[in-house]
Amino acid sequence: KALSENKRPNFRDSKLTLLLMASMTSGKVIMIAALSPADICYQETLSTLRFADRIKQVKIKSSRNVSQDPIAELKKEMEEMQERMQAEIDALRACGSSGKEGMTQTEAMRELQSRLDEQVAAEKAMKADLEQ
């Protein structure tokens, strides 16, 4: 449709772009230029070769989807640690023994609860620093 109206096609919406989207983001792209040795196709072959030459100069940088925000990573680690500590507390409550020698169940639960409270306080302090 775009070619019949003498307009440039919108390549972002083209079917070929949608089909090749996964391969375009993988870091390696292969372009095949179909040429004709016939004299009648000289102009088309020349424009295809020029296009292929321009495509050779395109550099695709691929990177993994990795968070580069250290604060977000710290938050995630803190949340995971909180979940582990809460799971330990729940396990101690469920089984009825602490698994530590010379320590009663209530002492172990108090220790775990205090560690959890420290982590929560540290997380709140970090959030307050972020908001400033």
N, CA, C and O atoms as a printed pandas DataFrame, in Angstrom:
     atom_number atom_name residue_name chain_id  residue_number  x_coord  y_coord  z_coord
0              1         N          LYS        A               1    0.829   -1.191    0.000
1              2        CA          LYS        A               1    0.000    0.000    0.000
2              3         C          LYS        A               1    0.874    1.256    0.000
3              4         O          LYS        A               1    0.621    2.199   -0.750
4              5         N          ALA        A               2    1.903    1.256    0.850
5              6        CA          ALA        A               2    2.767    2.430    0.930
6              7         C          ALA        A               2    3.530    2.643   -0.370
7              8         O          ALA        A               2    3.761    3.783   -0.772
8              9         N          LEU        A               3    3.921    1.565   -1.026
9             10        CA          LEU        A               3    4.664    1.694   -2.276
10            11         C          LEU        A               3    3.786    2.225   -3.394
11            12         O          LEU        A               3    4.252    2.994   -4.235
12            13         N          SER        A               4    2.520    1.826   -3.415
13            14        CA          SER        A               4    1.622    2.300   -4.464
14            15         C          SER        A               4    1.290    3.783   -4.303
15            16         O          SER        A               4    0.958    4.454   -5.280
16            17         N          GLU        A               5    1.377    4.291   -3.088
17            18        CA          GLU        A               5    1.097    5.706   -2.828
18            19         C          GLU        A               5    2.369    6.540   -2.824
19            20         O          GLU        A               5    2.338    7.711   -2.445
20            21         N          ASN        A               6    3.488    5.955   -3.239
21            22        CA          ASN        A               6    4.780    6.632   -3.285
22            23         C          ASN        A               6    5.227    7.131   -1.909
23            24         O          ASN        A               6    5.846    8.191   -1.809
24            25         N          LYS        A               7    4.927    6.395   -0.873
25            26        CA          LYS        A               7    5.356    6.715    0.487
26            27         C          LYS        A               7    6.340    5.645    0.939
27            28         O          LYS        A               7    6.340    4.523    0.433
28            29         N          ARG        A               8    7.169    6.012    1.892
29            30        CA          ARG        A               8    8.080    5.026    2.462
30            31         C          ARG        A               8    7.298    4.171    3.448
31            32         O          ARG        A               8    6.516    4.704    4.235
32            33         N          PRO        A               9    7.489    2.867    3.421
33            34        CA          PRO        A               9    6.761    2.005    4.356
34            35         C          PRO        A               9    7.263    2.189    5.785
35            36         O          PRO        A               9    8.440    2.467    6.011
36            37         N          ASN        A              10    6.369    2.032    6.728
37            38        CA          ASN        A              10    6.727    2.103    8.135
38            39         C          ASN        A              10    7.255    0.724    8.536
39            40         O          ASN        A              10    6.480   -0.215    8.720
40            41         N          PHE        A              11    8.569    0.610    8.669
41            42        CA          PHE        A              11    9.174   -0.692    8.907
42            43         C          PHE        A              11    8.867   -1.246   10.289
43            44         O          PHE        A              11    8.900   -2.461   10.485
44            45         N          ARG        A              12    8.572   -0.392   11.237
45            46        CA          ARG        A              12    8.255   -0.882   12.579
46            47         C          ARG        A              12    6.952   -1.674   12.596
47            48         O          ARG        A              12    6.789   -2.582   13.412
48            49         N          ASP        A              13    6.036   -1.342   11.713
49            50        CA          ASP        A              13    4.750   -2.021   11.675
50            51         C          ASP        A              13    4.680   -3.095   10.596
51            52         O          ASP        A              13    3.631   -3.711   10.409
52            53         N          SER        A              14    5.767   -3.326    9.892
53            54        CA          SER        A              14    5.707   -4.282    8.789
54            55         C          SER        A              14    5.664   -5.715    9.307
55            56         O          SER        A              14    6.128   -6.006   10.410
56            57         N          LYS        A              15    5.105   -6.594    8.502
57            58        CA          LYS        A              15    5.002   -8.003    8.877
58            59         C          LYS        A              15    6.379   -8.640    8.981
59            60         O          LYS        A              15    6.618   -9.476    9.853
60            61         N          LEU        A              16    7.279   -8.248    8.097
61            62        CA          LEU        A              16    8.627   -8.805    8.130
62            63         C          LEU        A              16    9.346   -8.438    9.429
63            64         O          LEU        A              16   10.046   -9.265   10.012
64            65         N          THR        A              17    9.169   -7.201    9.876
65            66        CA          THR        A              17    9.791   -6.781   11.130
66            67         C          THR        A              17    9.235   -7.589   12.291
67            68         O          THR        A              17    9.985   -8.007   13.172
68            69         N          LEU        A              18    7.929   -7.812   12.299
69            70        CA          LEU        A              18    7.326   -8.598   13.370
70            71         C          LEU        A              18    7.838  -10.030   13.359
71            72         O          LEU        A              18    8.065  -10.618   14.417
72            73         N          LEU        A              19    8.023  -10.594   12.166
73            74        CA          LEU        A              19    8.523  -11.965   12.071
74            75         C          LEU        A              19    9.978  -12.073   12.528
75            76         O          LEU        A              19   10.375  -13.063   13.144
76            77         N          LEU        A              20   10.752  -11.056   12.223
77            78        CA          LEU        A              20   12.183  -11.105   12.520
78            79         C          LEU        A              20   12.556  -10.460   13.849
79            80         O          LEU        A              20   13.739  -10.373   14.177
80            81         N          MET        A              21   11.578  -10.009   14.615
81            82        CA          MET        A              21   11.856   -9.272   15.838
82            83         C          MET        A              21   12.738  -10.063   16.804
83            84         O          MET        A              21   13.669   -9.504   17.384
84            85         N          ALA        A              22   12.459  -11.344   16.983
85            86        CA          ALA        A              22   13.247  -12.144   17.920
86            87         C          ALA        A              22   14.692  -12.263   17.460
87            88         O          ALA        A              22   15.608  -12.205   18.279
88            89         N          SER        A              23   14.903  -12.428   16.175
89            90        CA          SER        A              23   16.277  -12.579   15.694
90            91         C          SER        A              23   17.024  -11.256   15.699
91            92         O          SER        A              23   18.251  -11.247   15.789
92            93         N          MET        A              24   16.326  -10.155   15.608
93            94        CA          MET        A              24   16.991   -8.852   15.601
94            95         C          MET        A              24   17.541   -8.487   16.969
95            96         O          MET        A              24   18.491   -7.711   17.065
96            97         N          THR        A              25   16.972   -9.023   18.005
97            98        CA          THR        A              25   17.424   -8.675   19.342
98            99         C          THR        A              25   18.408   -9.678   19.912
99           100         O          THR        A              25   18.879   -9.495   21.035
100          101         N          SER        A              26   18.734  -10.728   19.180
101          102        CA          SER        A              26   19.624  -11.748   19.722
102          103         C          SER        A              26   21.092  -11.389   19.588
103          104         O          SER        A              26   21.937  -12.073   20.167
104          105         N          GLY        A              27   21.424  -10.355   18.856
105          106        CA          GLY        A              27   22.800   -9.937   18.744
106          107         C          GLY        A              27   23.451  -10.279   17.424
107          108         O          GLY        A              27   24.481   -9.698   17.085
108          109         N          LYS        A              28   22.890  -11.194   16.675
109          110        CA          LYS        A              28   23.446  -11.544   15.370
110          111         C          LYS        A              28   22.331  -11.494   14.339
111          112         O          LYS        A              28   21.263  -12.076   14.530
112          113         N          VAL        A              29   22.591  -10.797   13.254
113          114        CA          VAL        A              29   21.607  -10.670   12.183
114          115         C          VAL        A              29   22.304  -10.985   10.870
115          116         O          VAL        A              29   23.418  -10.524   10.617
116          117         N          ILE        A              30   21.647  -11.763   10.050
117          118        CA          ILE        A              30   22.171  -12.094    8.730
118          119         C          ILE        A              30   21.251  -11.462    7.704
119          120         O          ILE        A              30   20.029  -11.568    7.800
120          121         N          MET        A              31   21.847  -10.806    6.725
121          122        CA          MET        A              31   21.069  -10.193    5.656
122          123         C          MET        A              31   21.481  -10.838    4.349
123          124         O          MET        A              31   22.669  -10.908    4.038
124          125         N          ILE        A              32   20.523  -11.305    3.592
125          126        CA          ILE        A              32   20.787  -11.915    2.293
126          127         C          ILE        A              32   20.256  -10.975    1.223
127          128         O          ILE        A              32   19.083  -10.601    1.242
128          129         N          ALA        A              33   21.110  -10.598    0.304
129          130        CA          ALA        A              33   20.712   -9.714   -0.792
130          131         C          ALA        A              33   20.542  -10.557   -2.052
131          132         O          ALA        A              33   21.477  -11.226   -2.491
132          133         N          ALA        A              34   19.352  -10.520   -2.622
133          134        CA          ALA        A              34   19.080  -11.266   -3.859
134          135         C          ALA        A              34   19.362  -10.357   -5.051
135          136         O          ALA        A              34   18.750   -9.298   -5.193
136          137         N          LEU        A              35   20.286  -10.773   -5.901
137          138        CA          LEU        A              35   20.710   -9.967   -7.045
138          139         C          LEU        A              35   20.367  -10.691   -8.343
139          140         O          LEU        A              35   20.180  -11.907   -8.369
140          141         N          SER        A              36   20.289   -9.913   -9.412
141          142        CA          SER        A              36   20.019  -10.482  -10.735
142          143         C          SER        A              36   21.130  -10.059  -11.696
143          144         O          SER        A              36   21.527   -8.894  -11.702
144          145         N          PRO        A              37   21.638  -10.988  -12.507
145          146        CA          PRO        A              37   22.678  -10.621  -13.475
146          147         C          PRO        A              37   22.113   -9.971  -14.738
147          148         O          PRO        A              37   22.881   -9.549  -15.603
148          149         N          ALA        A              38   20.801   -9.884  -14.858
149          150        CA          ALA        A              38   20.183   -9.339  -16.071
150          151         C          ALA        A              38   20.389   -7.831  -16.157
151          152         O          ALA        A              38   20.364   -7.127  -15.148
152          153         N          ASP        A              39   20.597   -7.344  -17.397
153          154        CA          ASP        A              39   20.793   -5.906  -17.619
154          155         C          ASP        A              39   19.557   -5.101  -17.254
155          156         O          ASP        A              39   19.664   -3.955  -16.817
156          157         N          ILE        A              40   18.410   -5.684  -17.427
157          158        CA          ILE        A              40   17.158   -4.974  -17.159
158          159         C          ILE        A              40   16.983   -4.682  -15.665
159          160         O          ILE        A              40   16.265   -3.752  -15.298
160          161         N          CYS        A              41   17.627   -5.463  -14.810
161          162        CA          CYS        A              41   17.499   -5.298  -13.353
162          163         C          CYS        A              41   18.687   -4.550  -12.747
163          164         O          CYS        A              41   18.919   -4.620  -11.540
164          165         N          TYR        A              42   19.434   -3.839  -13.584
165          166        CA          TYR        A              42   20.649   -3.169  -13.122
166          167         C          TYR        A              42   20.372   -2.185  -11.981
167          168         O          TYR        A              42   21.048   -2.235  -10.953
168          169         N          GLN        A              43   19.403   -1.303  -12.142
169          170        CA          GLN        A              43   19.115   -0.285  -11.120
170          171         C          GLN        A              43   18.680   -0.929   -9.802
171          172         O          GLN        A              43   19.106   -0.513   -8.725
172          173         N          GLU        A              44   17.840   -1.932   -9.903
173          174        CA          GLU        A              44   17.365   -2.607   -8.693
174          175         C          GLU        A              44   18.515   -3.340   -8.000
175          176         O          GLU        A              44   18.613   -3.315   -6.773
176          177         N          THR        A              45   19.375   -3.985   -8.770
177          178        CA          THR        A              45   20.526   -4.680   -8.203
178          179         C          THR        A              45   21.474   -3.688   -7.537
179          180         O          THR        A              45   22.002   -3.955   -6.458
180          181         N          LEU        A              46   21.686   -2.555   -8.178
181          182        CA          LEU        A              46   22.563   -1.533   -7.616
182          183         C          LEU        A              46   22.010   -0.990   -6.299
183          184         O          LEU        A              46   22.759   -0.815   -5.338
184          185         N          SER        A              47   20.715   -0.724   -6.250
185          186        CA          SER        A              47   20.133   -0.208   -5.002
186          187         C          SER        A              47   20.169   -1.278   -3.906
187          188         O          SER        A              47   20.336   -0.952   -2.731
188          189         N          THR        A              48   20.014   -2.548   -4.281
189          190        CA          THR        A              48   20.105   -3.632   -3.299
190          191         C          THR        A              48   21.518   -3.722   -2.741
191          192         O          THR        A              48   21.699   -3.913   -1.538
192          193         N          LEU        A              49   22.515   -3.587   -3.599
193          194        CA          LEU        A              49   23.906   -3.623   -3.142
194          195         C          LEU        A              49   24.228   -2.439   -2.234
195          196         O          LEU        A              49   24.954   -2.593   -1.252
196          197         N          ARG        A              50   23.705   -1.282   -2.548
197          198        CA          ARG        A              50   23.928   -0.109   -1.689
198          199         C          ARG        A              50   23.267   -0.308   -0.317
199          200         O          ARG        A              50   23.835    0.016    0.726
200          201         N          PHE        A              51   22.053   -0.852   -0.361
201          202        CA          PHE        A              51   21.354   -1.131    0.893
202          203         C          PHE        A              51   22.147   -2.141    1.725
203          204         O          PHE        A              51   22.315   -1.953    2.930
204          205         N          ALA        A              52   22.632   -3.204    1.094
205          206        CA          ALA        A              52   23.415   -4.216    1.806
206          207         C          ALA        A              52   24.686   -3.608    2.389
207          208         O          ALA        A              52   25.109   -3.981    3.483
208          209         N          ASP        A              53   25.291   -2.679    1.668
209          210        CA          ASP        A              53   26.492   -2.018    2.168
210          211         C          ASP        A              53   26.177   -1.165    3.399
211          212         O          ASP        A              53   26.960   -1.130    4.349
212          213         N          ARG        A              54   25.041   -0.484    3.383
213          214        CA          ARG        A              54   24.643    0.311    4.556
214          215         C          ARG        A              54   24.331   -0.590    5.742
215          216         O          ARG        A              54   24.649   -0.255    6.883
216          217         N          ILE        A              55   23.712   -1.723    5.474
217          218        CA          ILE        A              55   23.353   -2.651    6.551
218          219         C          ILE        A              55   24.607   -3.210    7.221
219          220         O          ILE        A              55   24.598   -3.465    8.425
220          221         N          LYS        A              56   25.678   -3.403    6.465
221          222        CA          LYS        A              56   26.920   -3.917    7.048
222          223         C          LYS        A              56   27.458   -2.994    8.127
223          224         O          LYS        A              56   28.148   -3.448    9.040
224          225         N          GLN        A              57   27.158   -1.721    8.038
225          226        CA          GLN        A              57   27.690   -0.749    8.989
226          227         C          GLN        A              57   26.860   -0.660   10.268
227          228         O          GLN        A              57   27.277   -0.019   11.232
228          229         N          VAL        A              58   25.703   -1.291   10.282
229          230        CA          VAL        A              58   24.843   -1.251   11.464
230          231         C          VAL        A              58   25.415   -2.184   12.524
231          232         O          VAL        A              58   25.700   -3.349   12.246
232          233         N          LYS        A              59   25.581   -1.675   13.723
233          234        CA          LYS        A              59   26.084   -2.468   14.841
234          235         C          LYS        A              59   24.946   -2.687   15.824
235          236         O          LYS        A              59   24.274   -1.741   16.236
236          237         N          ILE        A              60   24.739   -3.928   16.190
237          238        CA          ILE        A              60   23.683   -4.265   17.140
238          239         C          ILE        A              60   24.348   -4.627   18.456
239          240         O          ILE        A              60   25.199   -5.514   18.518
240          241         N          LYS        A              61   23.952   -3.939   19.489
241          242        CA          LYS        A              61   24.486   -4.221   20.815
242          243         C          LYS        A              61   23.435   -4.991   21.592
243          244         O          LYS        A              61   22.324   -4.506   21.807
244          245         N          SER        A              62   23.790   -6.171   22.001
245          246        CA          SER        A              62   22.849   -6.952   22.795
246          247         C          SER        A              62   23.355   -7.013   24.225
247          248         O          SER        A              62   24.559   -7.080   24.473
248          249         N          SER        A              63   22.438   -6.988   25.139
249          250        CA          SER        A              63   22.804   -7.084   26.543
250          251         C          SER        A              63   21.712   -7.832   27.277
251          252         O          SER        A              63   20.551   -7.846   26.869
252          253         N          ARG        A              64   22.109   -8.438   28.344
253          254        CA          ARG        A              64   21.140   -9.157   29.160
254          255         C          ARG        A              64   20.301   -8.150   29.939
255          256         O          ARG        A              64   20.740   -7.039   30.238
256          257         N          ASN        A              65   19.110   -8.565   30.248
257          258        CA          ASN        A              65   18.201   -7.712   30.984
258          259         C          ASN        A              65   18.565   -7.778   32.469
259          260         O          ASN        A              65   17.969   -8.539   33.232
260          261         N          VAL        A              66   19.534   -6.985   32.861
261          262        CA          VAL        A              66   20.058   -6.999   34.217
262          263         C          VAL        A              66   19.794   -5.646   34.856
263          264         O          VAL        A              66   20.004   -4.597   34.247
264          265         N          SER        A              67   19.342   -5.692   36.061
265          266        CA          SER        A              67   19.099   -4.453   36.789
266          267         C          SER        A              67   20.431   -3.795   37.126
267          268         O          SER        A              67   21.336   -4.445   37.650
268          269         N          GLN        A              68   20.547   -2.516   36.827
269          270        CA          GLN        A              68   21.766   -1.796   37.145
270          271         C          GLN        A              68   21.537   -0.837   38.302
271          272         O          GLN        A              68   22.321    0.083   38.535
272          273         N          ASP        A              69   20.465   -1.067   39.007
273          274        CA          ASP        A              69   20.146   -0.224   40.147
274          275         C          ASP        A              69   20.560   -0.970   41.416
275          276         O          ASP        A              69   19.870   -1.907   41.817
276          277         N          PRO        A              70   21.656   -0.586   42.054
277          278        CA          PRO        A              70   22.107   -1.319   43.244
278          279         C          PRO        A              70   21.119   -1.220   44.399
279          280         O          PRO        A              70   21.040   -2.127   45.228
280          281         N          ILE        A              71   20.380   -0.143   44.458
281          282        CA          ILE        A              71   19.405    0.015   45.537
282          283         C          ILE        A              71   18.276   -0.991   45.376
283          284         O          ILE        A              71   17.811   -1.566   46.360
284          285         N          ALA        A              72   17.832   -1.207   44.143
285          286        CA          ALA        A              72   16.783   -2.193   43.903
286          287         C          ALA        A              72   17.269   -3.595   44.250
287          288         O          ALA        A              72   16.515   -4.411   44.779
288          289         N          GLU        A              73   18.532   -3.864   43.949
289          290        CA          GLU        A              73   19.092   -5.174   44.290
290          291         C          GLU        A              73   19.156   -5.356   45.801
291          292         O          GLU        A              73   18.851   -6.435   46.310
292          293         N          LEU        A              74   19.552   -4.306   46.524
293          294        CA          LEU        A              74   19.592   -4.384   47.984
294          295         C          LEU        A              74   18.202   -4.599   48.561
295          296         O          LEU        A              74   18.022   -5.384   49.491
296          297         N          LYS        A              75   17.225   -3.900   48.008
297          298        CA          LYS        A              75   15.849   -4.079   48.472
298          299         C          LYS        A              75   15.406   -5.521   48.293
299          300         O          LYS        A              75   14.796   -6.115   49.182
300          301         N          LYS        A              76   15.723   -6.071   47.133
301          302        CA          LYS        A              76   15.333   -7.450   46.848
302          303         C          LYS        A              76   16.005   -8.412   47.826
303          304         O          LYS        A              76   15.361   -9.330   48.334
304          305         N          GLU        A              77   17.296   -8.207   48.090
305          306        CA          GLU        A              77   18.008   -9.055   49.042
306          307         C          GLU        A              77   17.404   -8.944   50.436
307          308         O          GLU        A              77   17.263   -9.945   51.139
308          309         N          MET        A              78   17.048   -7.727   50.831
309          310        CA          MET        A              78   16.450   -7.519   52.155
310          311         C          MET        A              78   15.107   -8.236   52.264
311          312         O          MET        A              78   14.809   -8.859   53.283
312          313         N          GLU        A              79   14.306   -8.144   51.215
313          314        CA          GLU        A              79   13.008   -8.812   51.237
314          315         C          GLU        A              79   13.177  -10.323   51.305
315          316         O          GLU        A              79   12.442  -11.001   52.024
316          317         N          GLU        A              80   14.145  -10.854   50.557
317          318        CA          GLU        A              80   14.399  -12.296   50.602
318          319         C          GLU        A              80   14.865  -12.722   51.987
319          320         O          GLU        A              80   14.459  -13.771   52.487
320          321         N          MET        A              81   15.722  -11.904   52.610
321          322        CA          MET        A              81   16.208  -12.225   53.949
322          323         C          MET        A              81   15.062  -12.193   54.950
323          324         O          MET        A              81   14.984  -13.041   55.839
324          325         N          GLN        A              82   14.172  -11.213   54.806
325          326        CA          GLN        A              82   13.007  -11.137   55.686
326          327         C          GLN        A              82   12.155  -12.390   55.558
327          328         O          GLN        A              82   11.710  -12.956   56.557
328          329         N          GLU        A              83   11.931  -12.817   54.322
329          330        CA          GLU        A              83   11.121  -14.012   54.098
330          331         C          GLU        A              83   11.776  -15.241   54.713
331          332         O          GLU        A              83   11.094  -16.077   55.305
332          333         N          ARG        A              84   13.101  -15.356   54.577
333          334        CA          ARG        A              84   13.798  -16.509   55.162
334          335         C          ARG        A              84   13.693  -16.497   56.680
335          336         O          ARG        A              84   13.449  -17.532   57.300
336          337         N          MET        A              85   13.878  -15.327   57.276
337          338        CA          MET        A              85   13.798  -15.233   58.733
338          339         C          MET        A              85   12.392  -15.534   59.233
339          340         O          MET        A              85   12.214  -16.206   60.249
340          341         N          GLN        A              86   11.401  -15.032   58.513
341          342        CA          GLN        A              86   10.026  -15.311   58.913
342          343         C          GLN        A              86    9.736  -16.800   58.781
343          344         O          GLN        A              86    9.018  -17.366   59.605
344          345         N          ALA        A              87   10.287  -17.438   57.755
345          346        CA          ALA        A              87   10.106  -18.881   57.585
346          347         C          ALA        A              87   10.773  -19.643   58.724
347          348         O          ALA        A              87   10.237  -20.644   59.199
348          349         N          GLU        A              88   11.951  -19.171   59.170
349          350        CA          GLU        A              88   12.625  -19.805   60.307
350          351         C          GLU        A              88   11.780  -19.685   61.566
351          352         O          GLU        A              88   11.633  -20.651   62.316
352          353         N          ILE        A              89   11.229  -18.510   61.797
353          354        CA          ILE        A              89   10.384  -18.303   62.979
354          355         C          ILE        A              89    9.171  -19.219   62.920
355          356         O          ILE        A              89    8.818  -19.857   63.912
356          357         N          ASP        A              90    8.539  -19.281   61.766
357          358        CA          ASP        A              90    7.372  -20.149   61.619
358          359         C          ASP        A              90    7.738  -21.614   61.817
359          360         O          ASP        A              90    6.975  -22.373   62.414
360          361         N          ALA        A              91    8.904  -22.012   61.318
361          362        CA          ALA        A              91    9.340  -23.403   61.479
362          363         C          ALA        A              91    9.600  -23.719   62.942
363          364         O          ALA        A              91    9.263  -24.805   63.414
364          365         N          LEU        A              92   10.201  -22.775   63.665
365          366        CA          LEU        A              92   10.442  -22.990   65.091
366          367         C          LEU        A              92    9.137  -23.108   65.861
367          368         O          LEU        A              92    9.010  -23.938   66.761
368          369         N          ARG        A              93    8.190  -22.292   65.511
369          370        CA          ARG        A              93    6.890  -22.372   66.182
370          371         C          ARG        A              93    6.210  -23.701   65.892
371          372         O          ARG        A              93    5.558  -24.278   66.762
372          373         N          ALA        A              94    6.366  -24.181   64.669
373          374        CA          ALA        A              94    5.691  -25.411   64.261
374          375         C          ALA        A              94    6.329  -26.652   64.875
375          376         O          ALA        A              94    5.615  -27.538   65.346
376          377         N          CYS        A              95    7.652  -26.735   64.880
377          378        CA          CYS        A              95    8.291  -27.968   65.342
378          379         C          CYS        A              95    8.493  -28.001   66.847
379          380         O          CYS        A              95    8.601  -29.086   67.419
380          381         N          GLY        A              96    8.547  -26.868   67.499
381          382        CA          GLY        A              96    8.624  -26.848   68.950
382          383         C          GLY        A              96   10.028  -26.984   69.508
383          384         O          GLY        A              96   10.182  -27.051   70.728
384          385         N          SER        A              97   11.059  -27.028   68.678
385          386        CA          SER        A              97   12.428  -27.067   69.195
386          387         C          SER        A              97   13.287  -26.116   68.376
387          388         O          SER        A              97   13.024  -25.873   67.199
388          389         N          SER        A              98   14.311  -25.589   69.016
389          390        CA          SER        A              98   15.124  -24.586   68.337
390          391         C          SER        A              98   16.242  -25.193   67.518
391          392         O          SER        A              98   16.694  -24.578   66.552
392          393         N          GLY        A              99   16.698  -26.372   67.870
393          394        CA          GLY        A              99   17.805  -26.973   67.148
394          395         C          GLY        A              99   19.148  -26.441   67.596
395          396         O          GLY        A              99   20.175  -26.867   67.068
396          397         N          LYS        A             100   19.180  -25.526   68.551
397          398        CA          LYS        A             100   20.433  -24.986   69.080
398          399         C          LYS        A             100   20.627  -25.528   70.488
399          400         O          LYS        A             100   19.682  -25.598   71.275
400          401         N          GLU        A             101   21.852  -25.907   70.795
401          402        CA          GLU        A             101   22.131  -26.467   72.108
402          403         C          GLU        A             101   22.147  -25.365   73.163
403          404         O          GLU        A             101   22.697  -24.285   72.945
404          405         N          GLY        A             102   21.545  -25.651   74.291
405          406        CA          GLY        A             102   21.568  -24.725   75.408
406          407         C          GLY        A             102   20.663  -23.518   75.237
407          408         O          GLY        A             102   20.752  -22.577   76.025
408          409         N          MET        A             103   19.812  -23.514   74.252
409          410        CA          MET        A             103   18.951  -22.363   74.012
410          411         C          MET        A             103   17.506  -22.853   73.971
411          412         O          MET        A             103   17.192  -23.822   73.280
412          413         N          THR        A             104   16.661  -22.202   74.688
413          414        CA          THR        A             104   15.261  -22.617   74.683
414          415         C          THR        A             104   14.579  -22.101   73.428
415          416         O          THR        A             104   15.108  -21.264   72.698
416          417         N          GLN        A             105   13.414  -22.620   73.213
417          418        CA          GLN        A             105   12.650  -22.228   72.021
418          419         C          GLN        A             105   12.322  -20.738   72.047
419          420         O          GLN        A             105   12.429  -20.057   71.027
420          421         N          THR        A             106   11.933  -20.246   73.186
421          422        CA          THR        A             106   11.557  -18.831   73.257
422          423         C          THR        A             106   12.761  -17.920   73.035
423          424         O          THR        A             106   12.636  -16.862   72.417
424          425         N          GLU        A             107   13.932  -18.329   73.541
425          426        CA          GLU        A             107   15.135  -17.523   73.314
426          427         C          GLU        A             107   15.493  -17.487   71.835
427          428         O          GLU        A             107   15.865  -16.443   71.300
428          429         N          ALA        A             108   15.377  -18.635   71.183
429          430        CA          ALA        A             108   15.683  -18.701   69.747
430          431         C          ALA        A             108   14.698  -17.844   68.961
431          432         O          ALA        A             108   15.083  -17.148   68.022
432          433         N          MET        A             109   13.426  -17.899   69.348
433          434        CA          MET        A             109   12.420  -17.093   68.657
434          435         C          MET        A             109   12.683  -15.605   68.884
435          436         O          MET        A             109   12.530  -14.801   67.964
436          437         N          ARG        A             110   13.073  -15.240   70.094
437          438        CA          ARG        A             110   13.383  -13.834   70.377
438          439         C          ARG        A             110   14.575  -13.367   69.536
439          440         O          ARG        A             110   14.575  -12.262   68.994
440          441         N          GLU        A             111   15.587  -14.232   69.440
441          442        CA          GLU        A             111   16.765  -13.880   68.644
442          443         C          GLU        A             111   16.387  -13.678   67.175
443          444         O          GLU        A             111   16.791  -12.698   66.550
444          445         N          LEU        A             112   15.615  -14.608   66.640
445          446        CA          LEU        A             112   15.194  -14.487   65.245
446          447         C          LEU        A             112   14.309  -13.262   65.033
447          448         O          LEU        A             112   14.436  -12.557   64.033
448          449         N          GLN        A             113   13.417  -13.021   65.983
449          450        CA          GLN        A             113   12.531  -11.864   65.867
450          451         C          GLN        A             113   13.333  -10.568   65.923
451          452         O          GLN        A             113   13.038   -9.620   65.196
452          453         N          SER        A             114   14.347  -10.528   66.785
453          454        CA          SER        A             114   15.167   -9.307   66.864
454          455         C          SER        A             114   15.965   -9.109   65.576
455          456         O          SER        A             114   16.123   -7.977   65.119
456          457         N          ARG        A             115   16.469  -10.195   64.985
457          458        CA          ARG        A             115   17.169  -10.080   63.702
458          459         C          ARG        A             115   16.226   -9.576   62.618
459          460         O          ARG        A             115   16.597   -8.747   61.787
460          461         N          LEU        A             116   15.003  -10.088   62.641
461          462        CA          LEU        A             116   14.010   -9.644   61.665
462          463         C          LEU        A             116   13.691   -8.164   61.866
463          464         O          LEU        A             116   13.589   -7.409   60.899
464          465         N          ASP        A             117   13.533   -7.754   63.120
465          466        CA          ASP        A             117   13.254   -6.344   63.406
466          467         C          ASP        A             117   14.404   -5.441   62.956
467          468         O          ASP        A             117   14.175   -4.343   62.448
468          469         N          GLU        A             118   15.643   -5.911   63.145
469          470        CA          GLU        A             118   16.800   -5.137   62.688
470          471         C          GLU        A             118   16.781   -4.972   61.168
471          472         O          GLU        A             118   17.072   -3.897   60.643
472          473         N          GLN        A             119   16.437   -6.046   60.480
473          474        CA          GLN        A             119   16.380   -5.982   59.020
474          475         C          GLN        A             119   15.285   -5.025   58.559
475          476         O          GLN        A             119   15.483   -4.257   57.618
476          477         N          VAL        A             120   14.145   -5.073   59.216
477          478        CA          VAL        A             120   13.042   -4.178   58.864
478          479         C          VAL        A             120   13.449   -2.728   59.115
479          480         O          VAL        A             120   13.159   -1.850   58.302
480          481         N          ALA        A             121   14.121   -2.476   60.239
481          482        CA          ALA        A             121   14.575   -1.113   60.545
482          483         C          ALA        A             121   15.598   -0.637   59.516
483          484         O          ALA        A             121   15.564    0.516   59.088
484          485         N          ALA        A             122   16.499   -1.522   59.126
485          486        CA          ALA        A             122   17.499   -1.155   58.115
486          487         C          ALA        A             122   16.829   -0.847   56.784
487          488         O          ALA        A             122   17.223    0.085   56.083
488          489         N          GLU        A             123   15.817   -1.633   56.440
489          490        CA          GLU        A             123   15.093   -1.398   55.184
490          491         C          GLU        A             123   14.361   -0.058   55.229
491          492         O          GLU        A             123   14.373    0.687   54.249
492          493         N          LYS        A             124   13.727    0.251   56.356
493          494        CA          LYS        A             124   13.034    1.536   56.485
494          495         C          LYS        A             124   14.014    2.700   56.385
495          496         O          LYS        A             124   13.709    3.720   55.767
496          497         N          ALA        A             125   15.187    2.550   56.991
497          498        CA          ALA        A             125   16.201    3.604   56.916
498          499         C          ALA        A             125   16.668    3.792   55.479
499          500         O          ALA        A             125   16.873    4.917   55.023
500          501         N          MET        A             126   16.833    2.687   54.779
501          502        CA          MET        A             126   17.266    2.769   53.387
502          503         C          MET        A             126   16.192    3.447   52.540
503          504         O          MET        A             126   16.512    4.263   51.675
504          505         N          LYS        A             127   14.921    3.117   52.779
505          506        CA          LYS        A             127   13.835    3.759   52.037
506          507         C          LYS        A             127   13.790    5.255   52.332
507          508         O          LYS        A             127   13.547    6.059   51.432
508          509         N          ALA        A             128   14.023    5.628   53.587
509          510        CA          ALA        A             128   14.027    7.047   53.952
510          511         C          ALA        A             128   15.162    7.780   53.242
511          512         O          ALA        A             128   14.987    8.912   52.793
512          513         N          ASP        A             129   16.325    7.137   53.140
513          514        CA          ASP        A             129   17.450    7.746   52.420
514          515         C          ASP        A             129   17.123    7.915   50.946
515          516         O          ASP        A             129   17.520    8.905   50.331
516          517         N          LEU        A             130   16.405    6.963   50.379
517          518        CA          LEU        A             130   16.045    7.039   48.965
518          519         C          LEU        A             130   15.075    8.176   48.686
519          520         O          LEU        A             130   15.150    8.823   47.642
520          521         N          GLU        A             131   14.174    8.414   49.611
521          522        CA          GLU        A             131   13.163    9.449   49.418
522          523         C          GLU        A             131   13.753   10.851   49.522
523          524         O          GLU        A             131   13.157   11.809   49.029
524          525         N          GLN        A             132   14.902   10.979   50.149
525          526        CA          GLN        A             132   15.514   12.308   50.309
526          527         C          GLN        A             132   16.221   12.758   49.088
527          528         O          GLN        A             132   16.784   13.852   49.069
